[in-house]
Amino acid sequence: MGNVGISSVDVRHGTAWLHYWLAAPARGRGLAVRAVASLANLAFGDLQLHRLELGHRTNNPASCKVAGSAGFAVEGVQRAKLRYGTDRFDVEIHARLATDPVPGLRRIELRLP
């Protein structure tokens, strides 16, 4: 169906990178938004992180909508950051802080192992 995860955790600064994707049949139902917001809440609570970042290609409005709906604010664009074959793509960066408002979404229960 897809996945959502956290990587590049920097314990000293309390930051990490959040990533997500869904297979086409699972899209359009709000599942990615709920999963991203739920993982962010876990990261801010159990992992005691302060800042989560994520990025998406600027030509991916659906991913941008997921980020915004999960409470991640736009911070800027990294020009020509990604290369697929011979094409380069700009990436829009979003971030959410532990002190930002929590989106009013039905949470997915997540637990650390």
Secondary structure, 3 states (H helix, E strand, C coil): CEEEEEEEEECCCCEEEEEEEECHHHCCCCHHHHHHHHHHHHHHHCCCCCEEEEEEECCCHHHHHHHHHCCCEEEEEEEEEEEECCEEEEEEEEEEECCCCCCCCCCCCCCCC
